[in-house]
Amino acid sequence: MQNQTLEYQSCIQSSERVSWRLDELLPGDTTLDFSRRFLSDALTGTEAIGFLSAEERLMLNQIRSNSYAHLFLFLEEYAVALASQRAGLELHGNATHMRALLRFTEEELKHQQLFARFTGAFARGFKVVPALLDNQVEVARAIMAKSNLGVLIFNLHMELMTQQHYQETVRGNKTETLDPLFCNLLKHHWLEEAQHTRLDFLEAQKILAQAPETLDAALAEYSELLQALRGTLNAQLELDLRTLEKAVGRTFTDAERQELTTAQERSYVRGFIGMGMKAPLFLSRLRALSPTAEQHVLALAPTYYCD
């Protein structure tokens, strides 16, 4: 327990070192530059859609980037609930563990405000107000109906996915000129999420130390949550296409809509699910929890990941 408490203390120290203020990172009156792509094509998959003009592909990239930001706001609704619930379990218990988990909670709330501020700036500056999912509370309650261990494994996936995205498509990007403001936003989001991944792992270790027999059920829940996430991504994709039609001022033919849907669904699923499942740190964390957990994810990964 002492060694684990030192790990929680390390998370607090790292969190304090990389902490940032919302108003400094993204002031409330920020104006976005719509002459640039926000996300790499590796995540939006817009450049291969041949029937769109260059201007239309740029608009789709920007719509997808706005939805990307919104989906983090959307999904962090359950992350706030998870972190605060885990912190509450330490009431009158280990104060260091509780403090680390309360920082986790506060940072997730800050991230929601960050992405809400970005999507607000986007709506002010884009050609049309984009359509975005609005049932995050309902989704969060459904996720939190699963066991804490199942949700912790899912959350570890989501947080390490953000690291994989940043490292592969932002920090390592040498071929695209992306909007520096959005890149900086993603960087600072990832800097704080890096501490959250450590806490997810530590909390999962706690549960497994007390109830190792719960792992199989938790892995089954993780699989169910991925399938539900796919449904959420498809729902946002349908809204993206509606927004694109309004922005370009025309209705796509059935063939064009099918091409768009196929390409964009592949992009969404690969980015949010496949890349998370293949993230080396995610797999190594699972292996440390139990080789069974890593094997479960590797067996499931081909369902969601294609290069």
C-alpha positions as a printed Julia matrix, in Angstrom:
307×3 Matrix{Float64}:
   0.0     0.0     0.0
   2.87    2.4     0.77
   4.37    1.94   -2.69
   0.97    2.53   -4.27
   0.49    5.69   -2.23
   3.82    6.96   -3.54
   2.47    6.4    -7.05
  -0.62    8.49   -6.25
   1.62   11.21   -4.81
   3.68   11.14   -8.01
   0.5    11.61  -10.04
  -0.37   14.68   -7.97
   3.09   16.15   -8.48
   3.01   15.53  -12.24
  -0.48   16.99  -12.44
   0.63   20.15  -10.65
   3.66   20.46  -12.93
   1.73   20.32  -16.22
  -1.44   22.1   -15.04
  -2.83   24.89  -17.23
  -5.53   27.54  -16.95
  -8.5    27.47  -19.29
  -8.57   31.22  -19.92
  -4.91   31.22  -20.9
  -5.15   28.21  -23.21
  -8.4    29.2   -24.96
  -9.77   32.65  -24.09
 -13.54   32.98  -24.28
 -13.38   35.38  -27.24
 -11.13   33.16  -29.37
 -11.6    33.4   -33.14
 -10.71   30.29  -35.15
  -8.77   30.23  -38.42
 -10.96   28.43  -40.96
  -8.3    28.55  -43.68
  -6.55   25.54  -42.12
  -7.23   21.91  -41.29
  -7.64   21.31  -37.57
  -7.04   17.54  -37.45
  -4.74   15.37  -39.52
  -6.27   13.5   -42.44
  -5.05   10.34  -40.67
  -7.94   10.91  -38.23
 -10.57   12.47  -40.52
 -10.06   10.51  -43.75
 -11.4    13.37  -45.87
  -8.77   13.71  -48.59
  -9.6    10.4   -50.33
 -13.22   11.42  -51.01
 -12.84   12.23  -54.68
 -16.24   13.75  -55.5
 -15.75   16.57  -52.97
 -13.93   19.72  -54.04
 -10.83   20.86  -52.12
 -12.96   23.47  -50.32
 -15.56   20.85  -49.4
 -12.9    18.44  -48.11
 -11.53   21.26  -45.94
 -15.01   21.92  -44.54
 -15.51   18.23  -43.8
 -12.15   18.12  -42.02
 -13.23   21.07  -39.89
 -16.66   19.56  -39.16
 -14.98   16.31  -38.11
 -12.49   18.21  -35.95
 -15.31   20.03  -34.19
 -17.11   16.73  -33.62
 -13.85   15.27  -32.3
 -13.67   18.01  -29.68
 -17.35   17.61  -28.84
 -17.06   13.84  -28.42
 -14.44   14.35  -25.72
 -16.78   16.76  -23.94
 -19.55   14.19  -24.44
 -17.59   11.17  -23.22
 -15.89   12.92  -20.32
 -19.33   13.18  -18.7
 -18.92    9.59  -17.51
 -15.22   10.14  -16.7
 -16.19   12.86  -14.21
 -18.68   10.47  -12.6
 -16.09    7.66  -12.47
 -13.33    9.77  -10.93
 -15.62   11.37   -8.35
 -17.08    7.98   -7.41
 -13.61    6.5    -6.91
 -12.59    9.55   -4.85
 -15.67    9.12   -2.65
 -14.58    5.59   -1.81
 -11.5     7.1    -0.13
 -13.51    9.37    2.17
 -12.06    8.82    5.67
  -9.54    6.51    3.99
  -6.28    7.34    2.19
  -6.09   11.12    1.83
  -3.38   11.0    -0.84
  -5.42    8.66   -3.03
  -8.48   10.86   -2.56
  -6.59   14.04   -3.41
  -5.21   12.53   -6.63
  -8.67   11.35   -7.67
 -10.25   14.72   -6.88
  -7.64   16.38   -9.11
  -8.61   13.85  -11.78
 -12.26   14.91  -11.37
 -11.49   18.62  -11.5
  -9.31   18.25  -14.59
 -11.99   16.28  -16.45
 -14.48   19.05  -15.69
 -11.96   21.58  -17.0
 -11.53   19.52  -20.17
 -15.29   19.56  -20.73
 -15.25   23.35  -20.41
 -12.29   23.56  -22.79
 -14.03   21.57  -25.51
 -17.32   23.41  -24.96
 -15.45   26.67  -25.44
 -13.86   25.37  -28.65
 -17.16   24.14  -30.12
 -18.73   27.5   -29.19
 -16.0    29.35  -31.09
 -16.46   26.95  -34.01
 -20.23   27.56  -34.15
 -19.63   31.34  -34.17
 -17.17   31.22  -37.05
 -18.23   28.34  -39.32
 -20.65   28.71  -42.24
 -23.44   26.92  -40.36
 -24.04   25.87  -36.76
 -23.0    22.2   -36.64
 -25.28   19.47  -35.36
 -23.87   17.67  -32.3
 -25.05   14.88  -30.02
 -26.7    16.11  -26.83
 -27.49   12.95  -24.82
 -24.22   12.77  -22.86
 -25.92   12.46  -19.47
 -27.99    9.5   -20.63
 -24.89    7.85  -22.12
 -22.83    8.52  -18.98
 -25.49    6.88  -16.81
 -25.54    3.83  -19.09
 -21.75    3.54  -18.93
 -21.69    3.95  -15.16
 -24.21    1.12  -14.83
 -21.26   -1.18  -15.6
 -18.78   -2.27  -12.94
 -16.03    0.16  -11.94
 -13.42   -2.25  -13.3
 -15.11   -2.49  -16.69
 -15.39    1.3   -16.91
 -11.78    1.8   -15.76
 -10.52   -0.47  -18.56
 -12.7     1.41  -21.08
 -11.49    4.75  -19.73
  -7.87    3.62  -19.93
  -8.5     2.81  -23.59
 -10.01    6.26  -24.26
  -7.27    8.19  -22.49
  -4.42    6.28  -24.13
  -6.18    6.74  -27.45
  -5.76   10.52  -27.03
  -2.05    9.98  -26.42
  -1.79    7.81  -29.53
  -3.58   10.45  -31.6
  -1.33   13.25  -30.36
   1.9    11.34  -30.81
   1.06    9.91  -34.24
  -0.84   12.72  -35.92
   0.06   15.99  -34.17
   3.51   15.82  -32.61
   4.81   13.43  -35.26
   3.09   15.12  -38.22
   5.59   16.26  -40.84
   3.35   16.45  -43.92
   0.35   18.63  -43.0
   0.1    22.21  -41.82
  -2.48   21.97  -39.07
  -4.05   24.78  -37.07
  -1.56   25.54  -34.25
  -4.27   26.57  -31.8
  -6.06   23.22  -32.1
  -2.77   21.33  -31.91
  -1.9    23.21  -28.72
  -5.33   22.41  -27.26
  -4.81   18.69  -27.95
  -1.32   18.81  -26.46
  -2.5    20.27  -23.16
  -5.45   17.89  -22.98
  -3.05   14.97  -23.41
  -0.59   16.31  -20.78
  -3.27   16.03  -18.1
  -4.79   12.81  -19.43
  -1.37   11.19  -19.05
  -1.81   11.38  -15.26
  -5.34   10.02  -15.52
  -4.13    6.89  -17.28
  -1.84    6.2   -14.34
  -4.71    6.62  -11.9
  -7.0     4.36  -13.94
  -4.35    1.66  -13.77
  -3.8     2.08  -10.04
  -7.55    1.98   -9.34
  -7.94   -1.16  -11.49
  -5.1    -2.77   -9.55
  -6.93   -2.02   -6.28
 -10.08   -3.75   -7.5
  -8.26   -6.79   -8.85
  -6.25   -7.17   -5.64
  -9.51   -7.47   -3.71
 -11.61   -9.34   -6.29
  -9.55  -10.98   -9.06
 -12.55  -13.07  -10.09
 -14.27   -9.95  -11.48
 -11.87   -9.57  -14.44
 -13.72  -11.74  -16.96
 -16.99   -9.91  -16.43
 -15.21   -6.54  -16.66
 -13.62   -7.5   -19.99
 -17.04   -8.52  -21.32
 -18.34   -5.09  -20.23
 -15.41   -3.39  -21.98
 -16.41   -5.18  -25.21
 -20.02   -4.04  -24.75
 -18.89   -0.46  -24.19
 -16.85   -0.49  -27.39
 -19.9    -1.63  -29.33
 -21.97    1.11  -27.73
 -19.25    3.64  -28.57
 -19.47    2.54  -32.2
 -23.17    3.36  -32.13
 -22.42    6.81  -30.68
 -19.83    7.48  -33.37
 -22.28    6.48  -36.11
 -24.92    8.79  -34.63
 -22.47   11.72  -34.71
 -21.42   10.77  -38.25
 -25.01   11.14  -39.45
 -25.09   14.63  -37.91
 -21.74   15.47  -39.55
 -23.14   14.65  -42.99
 -26.2    16.82  -42.37
 -23.92   19.68  -41.36
 -21.76   19.19  -44.45
 -24.77   19.28  -46.78
 -25.89   22.57  -45.21
 -22.38   24.01  -45.44
 -21.85   23.1   -49.11
 -25.4    24.03  -50.05
 -26.38   20.82  -51.84
 -27.88   17.42  -51.13
 -25.67   14.43  -51.86
 -26.85   11.67  -54.16
 -27.44    8.24  -52.65
 -24.13    7.04  -54.11
 -22.23   10.04  -52.73
 -23.81    9.66  -49.31
 -22.91    5.96  -49.26
 -19.29    6.74  -50.16
 -19.12    9.39  -47.47
 -20.72    7.17  -44.85
 -18.44    4.21  -45.57
 -15.25    6.28  -45.53
 -16.18    8.31  -42.49
 -17.4     5.35  -40.45
 -14.09    3.58  -41.13
 -12.23    6.72  -40.04
 -14.26    7.17  -36.86
 -14.02    3.53  -35.78
 -10.32    3.24  -36.55
  -9.55    6.5   -34.72
 -11.63    6.1   -31.58
 -11.62    2.33  -31.17
  -8.94    0.65  -33.27
  -6.1     3.02  -32.45
  -6.9     2.81  -28.75
  -6.88   -0.97  -28.77
  -3.53   -1.07  -30.56
  -1.85    1.6   -28.4
   1.34    0.0   -27.0
   0.92    1.54  -23.55
  -2.7     0.33  -23.34
  -1.61   -3.22  -24.11
   1.28   -3.07  -21.66
  -1.0    -1.75  -18.9
  -3.46   -4.57  -19.56
  -0.63   -7.1   -19.51
   0.45   -5.78  -16.13
  -3.1    -6.18  -14.82
  -3.43   -9.67  -16.3
  -2.22  -11.41  -19.48
  -5.85  -12.44  -19.94
  -6.84   -8.79  -20.37
  -4.27   -8.16  -23.08
  -5.23  -11.37  -24.91
  -8.9   -10.37  -24.82
  -8.18   -7.02  -26.49
  -5.82   -8.46  -29.09
  -8.45  -11.01  -30.07
 -11.09   -8.29  -30.37
  -8.95   -5.68  -32.16
  -9.36   -6.94  -35.79
 -13.09   -6.19  -35.5
 -12.29   -2.48  -35.21
  -8.89   -1.86  -36.75
  -7.8    -1.91  -40.38
  -4.78   -0.1   -41.83
